[in-house]
Amino acid sequence: MVDYKDLGERIRTLRRKRSLTQEELAEQVGISASFMGHIERGSRVASLETLVALCNNLKTTPQYLLSASLDDDLMNHMPSDFSPEQRSKLSAFLRVAQDTIEHWSE
């Protein structure tokens, strides 16, 4: 299941870091400013074409935007003796590391 709220928050964060308004990014992507607002709030779903355009304009990857919704392959390869709490903590740590790496590359 896609976490549309997290997706929207990531888009909003990247848009703001690039000092773009919703209207400016919406125009670059080819959608209305109203729809952009809905995407950022997670109340509407972007098409695949819109998602690709957002990635290109925000200089990011679909993996970053959807990371809260994707199964983490590393999670499938963790030692079997990890508790659910340890798995959760490691997953959270990896997301923070991924976010930090994404911000360094800007």
N, C-alpha and C positions, 0 to 999 in steps of 0.2 A: 504494500500500500504506500502511496506517495504522501509524504508529509508536506502538503502545499503551503502550510504556514511557515515552516522552516525554509522552504524554497523561496518564498516571497521575501522573507527577512534577509536571506543571503543576497538576493537581487537588490533589495533596497540598500544594504550596506555597501555593496560594490558600486552602485549608482552614486551614492553620496560621496564615496571616496574619489570618484571621478568628477565631482562637483557638477553633476548633471541633475536637472529637474526631471520629474516624471514626464513632463511634456516633451522635453528634449530627447530623452531616451525613447519614448513612445514613437516620436517622429522618425528617429533613426531606425527603429525596428519595424515600423509600418503598421502600428496599431494606435488606437485612441488613447489619450491620456487617462480617460476614465477606466479603460480596460487595464492599463498599466497599474493603476491604483488597486484594482481588484486582484491582480496577480500578486502584488506585493503584500496584500492582506491575506492572501490564500483563499479568497472567496470565489475565484474563477480559475479555470484551468487553461493554461497556455497550450497552443498546438505545438507539435513537434517543430514546425517551421519557425514559430515564434521563439521557442526555446533555443534553437540554433542561432537565430538572429541575436538574441540576448547574450548568448555566450560569446559570439563574435564581437559584439559591441562592447561588452564588459571585459573582454580579454580573459575569459575564464573557461572552464570545462564543464560539460554536463555532469561529470562525476562530482565536481565540487558543489554545484548547485543542488544535486540530488543526494549528496552523501548521507543525509539523515535517513533516506529512504532505501538505500542500497544495502544488500547483504554484504557484509565485509568478509572477503575471502579469508582474511587472516583469522577471523573468528571461527571459521570452519576448521582451521588447522591448529587451534590452541590445544595445549595438553588436556587430556581428558579429565585430569584431576582438578582442573580449575573450577571453583565454585561459580554459581551464577553471579554472585557479587563481584568476584575477581574478573569475570568476563565483562561485566558491565563497566567496571572501573577501567579496564584496559581499552575497551571500545571508546569510552569518553576521552581517555588520554590520546588515543590515536586521532580522534576528531579534532582535538585542540592542536595537535601537531600538524595535521593536514591544513587547518585554518591558518596556522602560523606560516607554514611554507607557502601557502597561496598568497598571503599578504607580503611576504618577502619578495615574491616574484613580480610585484606590481611596479 
